Each structure stands twice: as C-alpha cells, then as structure tokens.
C-alpha cells in the first residue's frame, strides 16, 4: 500500500510523511535509524481501514531534512507534535516501535 509522500514544514524541518485512510488520526512513530517505509504494508492496510494513519521520517532520516545533529528524544517528540499541528490535528492516537515508543 503506497500513497504519495508529502512534506510539511515543522520549524526548521521539511518533514516527509504519508497519510492513509480515514477516521480518527493514528500517528505511527518508527524506531531510530528507520524510515516510514519499514512499516509492513499489511499493518498499514489494516490500520488505515479504521484510522487516518500518518507515518513519517524522523529528522535526518529518509526524505526529511537533516539539520546539524546530534538529535535528542525531546527534539524527535517535538517534531512529531509539530507534524500533527502542521496537519491541523490537535491530537492523535500514537503507536511507536522501539525508540518510537518513547
């Protein structure tokens, strides 16, 4: 299941993301060093049948811009919250994998 990759301005970043499905928003946060492409298509397909699933690349990963690092967990959390705000969402359910679960 592939959809168009879009970007959203979040502070100094251009955050690459995809949005699939309709319903309550569900933000999927991948682990460190990984990109949104690593979410299994079957997981995205099933979740997007009930939710608006949003996946994205962390700063410095994949298609998201890379300001000078190192990056902190706090910055990554702020990026995720900033993406939601840029998409006009006040809140979302969150599902994280590995470091993304912090």
DSSP file (Angstrom, degrees, kcal/mol; ACC not computed):
  #  RESIDUE AA STRUCTURE BP1 BP2  ACC     N-H-->O    O-->H-N    N-H-->O    O-->H-N    TCO  KAPPA ALPHA  PHI   PSI    X-CA   Y-CA   Z-CA
    1    1 A X              0   0    0      0, 0.0     2,-0.4     0, 0.0    43,-0.1   0.000 360.0 360.0 360.0 108.6    0.0    0.0    0.0
    2    2 A X        +     0   0    0      3,-0.0     2,-0.3    16,-0.0     3,-0.0  -0.916 360.0 176.7-118.9 145.2    1.7    3.1   -1.2
    3    3 A X        -     0   0    0     -2,-0.4    17,-0.1    17,-0.0     2,-0.0  -0.891  44.8 -68.8-136.9 168.6    0.5    6.7   -1.2
    4    4 A X        -     0   0    0     -2,-0.3     2,-0.5    15,-0.1    15,-0.4  -0.322  45.2-128.6 -61.9 134.9    2.0    9.9   -2.2
    5    5 A X        -     0   0    0     13,-0.1     2,-0.2    11,-0.0    13,-0.2  -0.758  33.3-177.4 -84.4 128.6    4.8   11.2    0.0
    6    6 A X  E     -A   17   0A   0     11,-3.0    11,-2.7    -2,-0.5     2,-0.4  -0.690  16.1-134.2-116.8 171.3    4.2   14.8    1.1
    7    7 A X  E     -A   16   0A   0      9,-0.2     2,-0.4    -2,-0.2     9,-0.2  -0.963  11.9-165.7-128.5 150.9    6.1   17.3    3.2
    8    8 A X  E     -A   15   0A   0      7,-1.9     7,-2.9    -2,-0.4     2,-0.5  -0.994  26.6-118.2-132.3 140.1    5.1   19.6    6.0
    9    9 A X  E     +A   14   0A   0     -2,-0.4     2,-0.4     5,-0.2     5,-0.2  -0.675  34.0 174.5 -79.1 122.8    7.1   22.5    7.4
   10   10 A X  E >   -A   13   0A   0      3,-2.2     3,-2.4    -2,-0.5     2,-0.2  -0.888  61.3 -64.2-130.8  98.5    7.8   21.8   11.1
   11   11 A X  T 3  S-     0   0    0     -2,-0.4    -1,-0.1     1,-0.3    68,-0.0  -0.425 121.3 -10.7  58.5-123.0   10.1   24.6   12.5
   12   12 A X  T 3  S+     0   0    0     -2,-0.2    -1,-0.3    -3,-0.1     2,-0.2   0.491 124.0  88.0 -83.2  -3.7   13.4   24.3   10.6
   13   13 A X  E <   -A   10   0A   0     -3,-2.4    -3,-2.2    52,-0.1     2,-0.6  -0.606  64.1-147.6-101.5 154.1   12.4   20.9    9.0
   14   14 A X  E     -A    9   0A   0     -2,-0.2    51,-1.9    -5,-0.2     2,-0.5  -0.965  32.0-156.2-108.0 105.6   10.7   19.7    5.9
   15   15 A X  E     -A    8   0A   0     -7,-2.9    -7,-1.9    -2,-0.6     2,-0.4  -0.747   4.5-142.8 -91.8 123.3    9.1   16.5    7.3
   16   16 A X  E     +A    7   0A   0     -2,-0.5    41,-2.1    41,-0.3     2,-0.3  -0.683  34.8 156.9 -83.2 134.2    8.3   13.8    4.8
   17   17 A X  E     -AB   6  56A   0    -11,-2.7   -11,-3.0    -2,-0.4     2,-0.3  -0.961  32.4-145.5-150.8 165.9    5.0   11.9    5.6
   18   18 A X  E     - B   0  55A   0     37,-2.4    37,-2.1    -2,-0.3     2,-0.4  -0.981   9.7-156.1-132.3 147.7    2.2    9.9    4.2
   19   19 A X  E     - B   0  54A   0    -15,-0.4     2,-0.4    -2,-0.3    35,-0.2  -0.995  15.4-179.2-126.6 127.6   -1.4    9.8    5.2
   20   20 A X  E     - B   0  53A   0     33,-2.7    33,-3.1    -2,-0.4    31,-0.0  -0.974  41.6  -5.1-130.1 139.3   -3.6    6.8    4.6
   21   21 A X  S    S-     0   0    0     -2,-0.4     2,-0.3    31,-0.2    31,-0.2  -0.082  72.2 -89.0  79.9-176.5   -7.2    6.0    5.3
   22   22 A X  S    S+     0   0    0     26,-0.8     2,-0.3    29,-0.3    31,-0.0  -0.946  70.3  62.7-136.4 155.1   -9.9    7.9    7.1
   23   23 A X  S    S-     0   0    0     -2,-0.3    28,-0.2    28,-0.2    29,-0.1  -0.860  91.8  -3.9 129.0-163.4  -11.1    8.1   10.7
   24   24 A X  E    S-c   51   0A   0     26,-0.6    28,-1.8    -2,-0.3     2,-0.1  -0.367  85.9 -99.6 -60.8 141.2   -9.5    9.2   13.9
   25   25 A X  E     -c   52   0A   0     66,-0.2    68,-2.4    26,-0.2     2,-0.4  -0.392  37.5-172.1 -68.6 139.4   -5.8   10.1   13.4
   26   26 A X  E     -cd  53  93A   0     26,-2.8    28,-2.7    66,-0.2     2,-0.6  -0.968   9.1-155.4-132.3 113.4   -3.2    7.5   14.4
   27   27 A X  E     -cd  54  94A   0     66,-3.3    68,-2.6    -2,-0.4     2,-0.5  -0.810   5.5-156.7 -93.8 122.0    0.4    8.6   14.3
   28   28 A X  E     -cd  55  95A   0     26,-2.9    28,-0.6    -2,-0.6     2,-0.6  -0.874   6.0-162.8 -99.9 125.7    2.9    5.8   13.7
   29   29 A X  E     - d   0  96A   0     66,-2.5    68,-2.2    -2,-0.5    71,-0.1  -0.936   8.1-149.9-114.4 116.9    6.4    6.5   15.0
   30   30 A X        -     0   0    0     -2,-0.6     3,-0.1    26,-0.4     6,-0.1  -0.347  25.5 -94.8 -80.8 161.8    9.3    4.3   13.7
   31   31 A X    >   -     0   0    0      1,-0.2     3,-1.6    68,-0.2    27,-0.2  -0.163  56.1 -67.4 -72.2 168.8   12.4    3.5   15.6
   32   32 A X  T 3  S+     0   0    0      1,-0.3    -1,-0.2    29,-0.0     3,-0.1  -0.261 119.4  15.5 -59.8 138.0   15.7    5.3   15.4
   33   33 A X  T 3  S+     0   0    0      1,-0.3     2,-0.3    -3,-0.1    -1,-0.3   0.523 106.3 106.9  78.1   5.2   17.6    5.0   12.1
   34   34 A X    <   -     0   0    0     -3,-1.6    24,-0.5    27,-0.1    -1,-0.3  -0.744  57.0-140.6-115.4 162.5   14.5    3.7   10.3
   35   35 A X    >   -     0   0    0     -2,-0.3     3,-1.9    22,-0.1     4,-0.2  -0.705  33.4-100.6-116.6 169.9   12.1    5.3    7.8
   36   36 A X  G >  S+     0   0    0      1,-0.3     3,-1.5    -2,-0.2    21,-0.1   0.732 114.0  74.3 -61.0 -21.9    8.4    5.2    7.3
   37   37 A X  G 3  S+     0   0    0      1,-0.3    -1,-0.3    18,-0.0     4,-0.1   0.650  82.4  69.5 -67.8 -13.9    9.0    2.6    4.5
   38   38 A X  G <   +     0   0    0     -3,-1.9     2,-0.4     2,-0.1    -1,-0.3   0.549  69.2 105.7 -85.1  -6.1    9.7    0.0    7.1
   39   39 A X  S <  S-     0   0    0     -3,-1.5     2,-0.1    -4,-0.2     5,-0.0  -0.615  85.4-109.8 -69.6 127.6    6.1   -0.2    8.4
   40   40 A X    >>  -     0   0    0     -2,-0.4     4,-2.0     1,-0.1     3,-0.8  -0.361  18.5-131.1 -61.3 132.4    4.8   -3.5    6.9
   41   41 A X  H 3> S+     0   0    0      1,-0.3     4,-2.8     2,-0.2     5,-0.2   0.845 106.9  56.7 -53.3 -37.0    2.2   -2.9    4.2
   42   42 A X  H 3> S+     0   0    0      2,-0.2     4,-2.2     1,-0.2    -1,-0.3   0.873 106.7  49.9 -66.0 -34.3   -0.3   -5.3    5.8
   43   43 A X  H <> S+     0   0    0     -3,-0.8     4,-2.6     2,-0.2     5,-0.3   0.937 112.7  46.4 -66.2 -46.6   -0.1   -3.3    9.1
   44   44 A X  H  X S+     0   0    0     -4,-2.0     4,-2.6     1,-0.2    -2,-0.2   0.908 112.3  51.1 -61.4 -42.1   -0.8    0.0    7.2
   45   45 A X  H  X S+     0   0    0     -4,-2.8     4,-0.5    -5,-0.2    -1,-0.2   0.935 113.6  43.2 -62.3 -47.3   -3.6   -1.6    5.2
   46   46 A X  H >< S+     0   0    0     -4,-2.2     3,-0.9     1,-0.2     4,-0.3   0.927 116.8  45.5 -67.2 -44.8   -5.4   -2.9    8.3
   47   47 A X  H >X S+     0   0    0     -4,-2.6     4,-1.9     1,-0.2     3,-1.7   0.889 108.2  57.0 -66.6 -38.0   -4.9    0.2   10.4
   48   48 A X  H 3< S+     0   0    0     -4,-2.6   -26,-0.8     1,-0.3    -1,-0.2   0.584  92.1  70.8 -73.4  -7.4   -6.0    2.5    7.6
   49   49 A X  T << S+     0   0    0     -3,-0.9    -1,-0.3    -4,-0.5    -2,-0.2   0.664 117.8  20.2 -76.3 -14.9   -9.3    0.7    7.3
   50   50 A X  T <4 S+     0   0    0     -3,-1.7   -26,-0.6    -4,-0.3     2,-0.3   0.552 127.0  37.4-124.5 -18.0  -10.2    2.2   10.7
   51   51 A X  E  < S- c   0  24A   0     -4,-1.9     2,-1.0   -28,-0.2   -29,-0.3  -0.875  77.5-108.6-134.4 161.5   -8.0    5.3   11.1
   52   52 A X  E     - c   0  25A   0    -28,-1.8   -26,-2.8    -2,-0.3     2,-0.4  -0.863  48.5-154.7 -84.4 103.8   -6.3    8.1    9.3
   53   53 A X  E     -Bc  20  26A   0    -33,-3.1   -33,-2.7    -2,-1.0     2,-0.5  -0.715  11.8-167.4 -90.1 128.6   -2.8    6.6    9.6
   54   54 A X  E     +Bc  19  27A   0    -28,-2.7   -26,-2.9    -2,-0.4     2,-0.3  -0.972   8.1 176.9-118.7 122.1    0.1    9.1    9.5
   55   55 A X  E     +Bc  18  28A   0    -37,-2.1   -37,-2.4    -2,-0.5     2,-0.3  -0.907   8.1 172.0-119.7 151.4    3.7    7.8    9.0
   56   56 A X  E     -B   17   0A   0    -28,-0.6     2,-0.4    -2,-0.3   -26,-0.4  -0.972  33.5-108.4-154.1 164.9    6.8   10.0    8.7
   57   57 A X        -     0   0    0    -41,-2.1   -41,-0.3    -2,-0.3   -22,-0.1  -0.853  37.9-122.7 -97.7 133.3   10.5   10.1    8.5
   58   58 A X    >   -     0   0    0    -24,-0.5     3,-2.2    -2,-0.4     6,-0.3  -0.204  47.7 -71.2 -64.3 162.9   12.4   11.4   11.6
   59   59 A X  T 3  S+     0   0    0      1,-0.3     7,-0.2     4,-0.1    -1,-0.2  -0.335 124.7  15.8 -55.0 134.7   14.8   14.4   11.2
   60   60 A X  T 3  S+     0   0    0      5,-2.2     2,-0.4     1,-0.2    -1,-0.3   0.472 109.2 102.1  78.3   1.9   17.9   13.3    9.3
   61   61 A X  S X  S-     0   0    0     -3,-2.2     3,-2.0     4,-0.3    -1,-0.2  -0.890  86.2 -33.7-118.0 147.8   16.2   10.0    8.1
   62   62 A X  T 3  S-     0   0    0     -2,-0.4   -27,-0.1     1,-0.3    -2,-0.0  -0.156 123.9 -14.3  52.3-123.3   14.8    9.2    4.7
   63   63 A X  T 3  S+     0   0    0    -47,-0.1    -1,-0.3     2,-0.0     2,-0.3   0.403 107.5 104.1 -97.9   0.4   13.2   12.1    3.0
   64   64 A X  S <  S-     0   0    0     -3,-2.0    -4,-0.2    -6,-0.3   -49,-0.2  -0.610  80.9 -99.8 -83.0 144.6   13.0   14.5    5.9
   65   65 A X        -     0   0    0    -51,-1.9    -5,-2.2    -2,-0.3     2,-0.5  -0.108  29.8-135.8 -62.1 162.6   15.6   17.3    6.1
   66   66 A X        -     0   0    0     -7,-0.2     3,-0.1    -6,-0.2    -1,-0.1  -0.834  18.5-173.8-129.2  92.7   18.7   17.0    8.2
   67   67 A X        -     0   0    0     -2,-0.5   -54,-0.0     1,-0.2     0, 0.0  -0.324  52.9 -66.6 -72.7 168.9   19.8   19.9   10.3
   68   68 A X  S    S-     0   0    0      1,-0.1    -1,-0.2    -2,-0.0     2,-0.1  -0.321  79.4-157.1 -57.1 137.7   23.1   19.6   12.2
   69   69 A X  S    S+     0   0    0     -3,-0.1     2,-0.2     2,-0.1    -1,-0.1  -0.305  73.7 137.7-106.3-169.8   22.8   16.9   14.9
   70   70 A X        -     0   0    0     -2,-0.1     2,-0.3     0, 0.0    -2,-0.0   0.460  58.6-148.7 -76.1 164.8   23.0   15.1   17.3
   71   71 A X        -     0   0    0     -2,-0.2     2,-0.2   -12,-0.1    -2,-0.1  -0.822   3.8-145.6-109.4 144.3   19.3   14.8   17.9
   72   72 A X     >  -     0   0    0     -2,-0.3     4,-2.2     1,-0.1     5,-0.2  -0.670  26.0-116.5-104.0 161.2   17.6   14.3   21.2
   73   73 A X  H  > S+     0   0    0     -2,-0.2     4,-2.6     1,-0.2     5,-0.2   0.887 118.1  57.2 -59.6 -38.8   14.4   12.3   22.0
   74   74 A X  H  > S+     0   0    0      1,-0.2     4,-2.5     2,-0.2    -1,-0.2   0.913 106.4  48.2 -60.5 -42.8   12.8   15.6   23.1
   75   75 A X  H  > S+     0   0    0      2,-0.2     4,-2.4     1,-0.2    -1,-0.2   0.919 111.5  49.9 -62.9 -43.0   13.5   17.1   19.6
   76   76 A X  H  X S+     0   0    0     -4,-2.2     4,-2.0     2,-0.2    -2,-0.2   0.896 111.3  48.9 -64.0 -39.4   12.0   14.0   17.9
   77   77 A X  H  X S+     0   0    0     -4,-2.6     4,-2.4     2,-0.2    -1,-0.2   0.912 110.9  50.3 -65.1 -42.0    8.9   14.2   20.1
   78   78 A X  H  X S+     0   0    0     -4,-2.5     4,-2.7     1,-0.2    -2,-0.2   0.878 108.3  53.6 -63.1 -37.0    8.6   17.9   19.3
   79   79 A X  H  X S+     0   0    0     -4,-2.4     4,-2.3     2,-0.2    -1,-0.2   0.921 108.9  48.5 -61.7 -44.0    8.9   17.1   15.6
   80   80 A X  H  X S+     0   0    0     -4,-2.0     4,-2.0     2,-0.2    -2,-0.2   0.931 114.0  45.5 -63.2 -45.6    6.1   14.5   15.9
   81   81 A X  H  X S+     0   0    0     -4,-2.4     4,-2.3     1,-0.2    -1,-0.2   0.895 112.1  53.0 -64.0 -39.3    3.8   17.0   17.7
   82   82 A X  H  X S+     0   0    0     -4,-2.7     4,-2.7     2,-0.2    -1,-0.2   0.860 105.8  53.5 -64.3 -36.0    4.8   19.7   15.2
   83   83 A X  H  X S+     0   0    0     -4,-2.3     4,-1.7     2,-0.2    -1,-0.2   0.937 108.1  49.8 -63.6 -46.0    3.8   17.4   12.3
   84   84 A X  H  <>S+     0   0    0     -4,-2.0     5,-2.8     1,-0.2     3,-0.2   0.934 112.5  47.8 -57.2 -45.7    0.4   16.9   13.9
   85   85 A X  H ><5S+     0   0    0     -4,-2.3     3,-1.8     1,-0.2    -1,-0.2   0.914 108.8  53.4 -61.9 -42.7    0.0   20.7   14.3
   86   86 A X  H 3<5S+     0   0    0     -4,-2.7    -1,-0.2     1,-0.3    -2,-0.2   0.803 108.1  51.5 -62.3 -28.5    1.1   21.3   10.7
   87   87 A X  T 3<5S-     0   0    0     -4,-1.7    -1,-0.3    -3,-0.2    -2,-0.2   0.397 120.7-110.7 -88.3   3.1   -1.6   18.9    9.5
   88   88 A X  T < 5S+     0   0    0     -3,-1.8     2,-0.5     1,-0.3    -3,-0.2   0.709  72.4 139.1  77.8  20.6   -4.2   20.7   11.6
   89   89 A X      < -     0   0    0     -5,-2.8    -1,-0.3    -6,-0.2    -2,-0.1  -0.858  39.3-166.4-103.0 129.7   -4.6   17.9   14.1
   90   90 A X  S    S-     0   0    0     -2,-0.5     2,-0.3     1,-0.2    -1,-0.1   0.758  74.5  -4.8 -83.1 -26.0   -5.0   18.8   17.8
   91   91 A X        -     0   0    0     -7,-0.1     2,-0.3    -6,-0.0   -66,-0.2  -0.977  60.7-176.2-158.8 166.5   -4.4   15.2   18.9
   92   92 A X        -     0   0    0     -2,-0.3   -66,-0.2    -3,-0.1     2,-0.2  -0.980  35.2-101.3-160.1 156.0   -3.9   11.7   17.7
   93   93 A X  E     -d   26   0A   0    -68,-2.4   -66,-3.3    -2,-0.3     2,-0.4  -0.568  43.6-146.3 -72.2 151.5   -3.5    8.2   18.9
   94   94 A X  E     -d   27   0A   0    -68,-0.2     2,-0.4    -2,-0.2   -66,-0.2  -0.986  20.5-177.6-130.2 134.2    0.2    7.2   18.8
   95   95 A X  E     -d   28   0A   0    -68,-2.6   -66,-2.5    -2,-0.4     2,-0.3  -0.985  15.0-175.3-128.6 119.8    1.8    3.8   18.1
   96   96 A X  E     -d   29   0A   0     -2,-0.4     2,-0.4   -68,-0.2   -66,-0.2  -0.836  16.1-149.3-118.9 155.3    5.6    3.6   18.3
   97   97 A X    >   -     0   0    0    -68,-2.2     3,-2.3    -2,-0.3     5,-0.1  -0.982  64.4 -38.6-121.8 130.9    8.1    0.9   17.6
   98   98 A X  G >  S+     0   0    0     -2,-0.4     3,-2.2     1,-0.3     4,-0.3  -0.331 139.3   5.6  57.7-124.9   11.4    0.7   19.5
   99   99 A X  G >  S+     0   0    0      1,-0.3     3,-1.9     2,-0.2    -1,-0.3   0.812 126.5  69.1 -58.7 -29.2   12.7    4.2   20.1
  100  100 A X  G <  S+     0   0    0     -3,-2.3    -1,-0.3     1,-0.3    -2,-0.2   0.647  88.0  65.5 -64.3 -14.3    9.5    5.5   18.6
  101  101 A X  G <         0   0    0     -3,-2.2    -1,-0.3     1,-0.2    -2,-0.2   0.585 360.0 360.0 -84.6 -10.5    7.7    4.2   21.7
  102  102 A X    <         0   0    0     -3,-1.9    -1,-0.2    -4,-0.3    -2,-0.1   0.522 360.0 360.0 -61.6 360.0    9.5    6.7   23.9
